[in-house]
Amino acid sequence: MRKIIDNIADRLVLFTTIINKVNTDFTAFLKRGNNGVAVAAIFFGSISLISSHSLYNSYGNLWLASVPIVSFVLVLFSALVNNSYRKKWKRQNRVSRMKLVGFNMDFNEPILRRIYNSLTRYEYLDENRTSFPNFYEVMVLDFNDHDSVMHFSCTQPQLKYILDKFKQLKKGVSLKSFERSQKIYHKGNLIAAEIQKSTMSFRPTMNSSKG
């Protein structure tokens, strides 16, 4: 008796597993591309055709028979427009959120000047090509409000360490942000996030004031 019960339970488990897999695969199929819309169009389109055929056989009126088909076409068109609108709106919002408008560091001028003095004192930042106003504008203002850039003359490991420190000061700023800004140069070339990520770590020594 116990063996029969176990066999029945095993079959029920196998049946449930198959049903769940079919449901999962079918759901994934519907979510892929426009498959869901296509399946719905076929299903409801078939119902509309059957309804139209039935109305025509019952009343012999072509205009009345066309009502289900016309209604289906209008609903399908509205659904397609709404689906396209949602995708474009979602894509636009995602792009807007990803758009980098500035580092917008929350520091006042005296603090930024101390950082600038430390960077230039140890020749990590090229003082001849990056004035303090340039440094301040890049770090604080929106990029479209100025044409300033920063030129670093240190080694790659030193630059990575400095940028790592910068990104810790502002939520949402990453090494990729510095590259996308196109405001930071290293020895005459725009920096690349991939290079910064692959560079070995380094801990330069910087004082808070210029000597």
C-alpha positions in Angstrom: 0.0 0.0 0.0 2.8 2.4 0.9 4.5 1.7 -2.4 1.3 2.6 -4.3 0.9 5.8 -2.4 4.6 6.7 -3.1 4.1 6.0 -6.9 1.1 8.2 -7.0 2.9 11.0 -5.2 5.9 10.7 -7.5 3.6 11.0 -10.5 1.9 14.0 -9.0 5.3 15.6 -8.4 6.4 14.9 -12.0 3.1 16.2 -13.3 3.4 19.4 -11.3 7.0 19.9 -12.4 6.0 19.6 -16.0 3.1 22.0 -15.6 5.3 24.6 -13.9 8.0 24.2 -16.6 5.4 24.7 -19.4 4.0 27.8 -17.6 7.4 29.2 -17.2 8.4 28.6 -20.8 5.1 30.0 -22.1 5.4 33.1 -19.9 9.0 33.6 -21.1 7.8 33.2 -24.7 5.1 35.8 -24.3 7.5 38.3 -22.8 10.0 37.9 -25.6 9.7 40.6 -28.2 6.1 41.1 -29.4 5.1 37.5 -28.9 2.5 38.4 -26.3 0.8 40.9 -28.7 0.9 38.4 -31.5 -0.7 35.6 -29.5 -3.4 38.0 -28.2 -4.0 39.3 -31.8 -4.4 35.7 -33.1 -6.7 34.7 -30.3 -9.0 37.7 -30.3 -8.8 38.1 -34.0 -10.2 34.5 -34.4 -13.0 35.4 -32.0 -13.8 38.5 -34.0 -13.9 36.5 -37.3 -16.2 33.9 -35.8 -18.5 36.6 -34.4 -18.6 38.4 -37.7 -19.4 35.2 -39.5 -22.2 34.4 -37.0 -23.7 37.8 -37.3 -23.7 37.7 -41.1 -25.3 34.3 -41.1 -28.0 35.5 -38.6 -28.8 38.9 -40.1 -27.3 38.9 -43.6 -26.1 42.5 -42.9 -22.5 43.1 -44.0 -22.1 46.3 -42.0 -23.3 44.7 -38.8 -21.0 41.7 -39.4 -18.1 44.0 -39.8 -18.5 45.5 -36.3 -16.5 42.8 -34.4 -13.6 43.0 -36.9 -13.5 46.8 -36.9 -13.6 46.9 -33.1 -10.8 44.3 -32.9 -8.6 46.4 -35.3 -9.2 49.6 -33.3 -8.4 47.8 -30.0 -5.3 46.2 -31.5 -4.1 49.5 -32.9 -4.6 51.2 -29.6 -2.7 48.4 -27.8 0.2 48.6 -30.2 0.4 52.4 -29.8 0.2 52.1 -26.0 2.9 49.4 -26.0 5.2 51.5 -28.1 4.6 54.6 -26.0 5.4 52.7 -22.8 8.7 51.4 -24.2 9.8 54.8 -25.5 8.9 56.5 -22.3 10.7 53.9 -20.2 13.8 54.2 -22.5 13.7 58.0 -22.3 13.5 58.0 -18.5 16.4 55.5 -18.3 18.5 57.7 -20.6 17.6 60.8 -18.5 18.6 59.1 -15.3 21.9 58.0 -16.8 22.7 61.4 -18.3 25.8 62.9 -16.6 25.3 66.6 -16.2 28.1 67.3 -13.7 30.0 66.0 -10.7 28.3 68.6 -8.5 30.6 68.0 -5.5 29.1 69.5 -2.3 32.2 71.4 -1.3 32.8 75.1 -0.7 35.7 77.0 -2.3 38.2 76.8 0.7 38.0 73.0 0.8 38.4 72.6 -2.9 41.3 75.0 -2.8 43.1 72.9 -0.2 42.5 69.8 -2.4 43.8 71.7 -5.4 46.9 72.9 -3.6 47.7 69.4 -2.5 47.3 68.0 -6.0 49.5 70.7 -7.6 52.1 70.7 -4.8 52.9 67.0 -5.6 52.5 67.6 -9.3 49.6 65.2 -9.6 47.6 67.9 -11.3 49.2 70.1 -14.1 49.0 73.6 -12.6 50.1 75.2 -15.9 47.1 73.7 -17.7 44.6 73.5 -14.9 44.0 76.7 -12.8 42.0 76.6 -9.6 38.9 78.2 -11.4 39.1 75.3 -13.9 39.3 72.8 -11.1 36.4 74.4 -9.2 34.2 74.6 -12.3 34.7 70.9 -13.2 34.1 69.7 -9.7 31.1 71.9 -8.8 29.3 73.2 -11.8 27.2 71.6 -14.6 29.4 70.7 -17.6 27.3 72.8 -20.0 28.0 75.9 -17.9 31.7 76.0 -18.6 34.5 74.8 -20.9 37.0 73.9 -18.1 38.9 70.6 -18.0 41.5 69.1 -15.7 44.9 67.9 -16.7 46.7 65.3 -14.6 50.4 64.7 -14.9 50.8 61.8 -12.4 51.1 58.1 -13.0 48.1 55.9 -13.8 48.1 54.3 -10.4 48.2 57.7 -8.7 45.4 59.0 -10.9 43.2 55.9 -10.1 43.7 56.5 -6.4 42.8 60.2 -6.7 39.7 59.5 -8.8 38.6 56.7 -6.4 38.8 59.3 -3.6 36.8 61.8 -5.7 34.0 59.2 -6.4 33.7 58.4 -2.7 32.7 62.0 -2.1 29.6 62.0 -4.3 27.0 59.3 -4.5 26.4 58.1 -8.1 29.8 59.1 -9.4 32.0 56.3 -10.7 35.2 55.8 -12.7 32.9 55.6 -15.8 31.5 59.0 -14.9 34.9 60.6 -15.1 35.4 59.1 -18.6 31.9 60.1 -19.8 32.4 63.7 -18.6 35.2 64.2 -21.1 36.6 66.8 -18.7 39.6 64.9 -17.3 42.9 64.4 -19.2 45.9 62.4 -18.3 49.1 63.5 -19.9 47.2 65.0 -22.8 44.7 62.2 -23.4 41.1 61.8 -22.2 41.0 59.1 -19.5 39.4 55.7 -20.1 37.4 54.0 -17.3 38.7 50.6 -18.5 42.3 51.7 -18.0 41.5 53.1 -14.6 39.8 49.9 -13.4 42.8 47.7 -14.5 45.4 49.9 -13.0 47.1 48.6 -9.8 46.2 50.5 -6.6 48.4 53.2 -5.2 48.3 55.4 -2.2 50.0 58.8 -2.8 50.8 61.1 0.1 49.1 64.5 0.0 49.1 67.2 2.6 46.1 69.6 2.9 48.0 72.8 2.2 50.4 74.0 -0.3 53.9 74.6 1.1 
